Amino acid sequence: MTIGAVALSGAGAVTYAVAGPGDGEGPDLDPRAKRPTRVHDLPLEADGATKRELPRTSTELFSLLGVSWDGAGEELSGTAQVRTRAVGSEVWSAWRALDLERPPAGKGEGGRRAASDPLWVGPSDGVEVRVVAADGSASSELPEGLQVDLVDPGVTAEEAKNPALDGGTGTPGAKPGTSGTPAQGTAMAP
């Protein structure tokens, strides 16, 4: 298990969450339910000496993600790709490449982590991650501590009452992704 933290802008508050893969069940999967902001970190495991990945994994609810690694001055020589599963759906998105932050010259401060730019994916409860080199082969020169960081932005009591959060169905409490019609081009073979 890992501990994540997120600072809420303007409030100066920090929320911590102990996280691991979710079981895909439970009240946390209702995107409208009142809940605090949470961060879940899942390590990318080595598959031999040449690949880092996280296979399809059911998770707690999240809407934003990124990949991070040890050493603010370390560069990731490859491409981080992700795909996600929308809440209430068994349909996985297409693979998407994350934009990688290049560390500013001379800014390799000890104890800090480097990261990709965050990617908003909407209410999701599953993730798959792979890191590959530019030529498409597995990258063998990857930094230590690679992980995917999943952020659930939370929902305030006031937001939970907002009918605009009903998934666009016009029906209070309806979950997004339950229409039975997947978005064109998003279904992926396992």
Secondary structure, DSSP 4 states (H G I P E B T S, - for coil): -EEEEEEPTTT--EEEEEE----S-SGGG-TTS-B--EEEEEEPEESTTS-EEEEEEEEEEEEEEEEEEE-TT----SEEEEEEEETT--PBPPPEEPPBPPPPTT---TT-EEEBPPEEEEEEEEEEEEEE-TTSSBPS---TT-EEEEEE--B-HHHHT-GGGSTTSSSTTPPTT-SS-PPTT-----
